[in-house]
């Protein structure tokens, strides 16, 4: 079953990712200019691969 994935800009470098009923905040660490409110894109990629 395919689910729509929507990425929405929130502020600064923070984005909200919606996958069906699930929501995830993705952000950059403070040293990269983000607010560190969620995993960064590389951490999210590694987590999705189970690495």
Secondary structure, DSSP 8 states (H G I E B T S, - for coil): ----EEEEEEETTEEEEEETTEEEEE---GGGTS--SSB-HHHHHHHHHT-
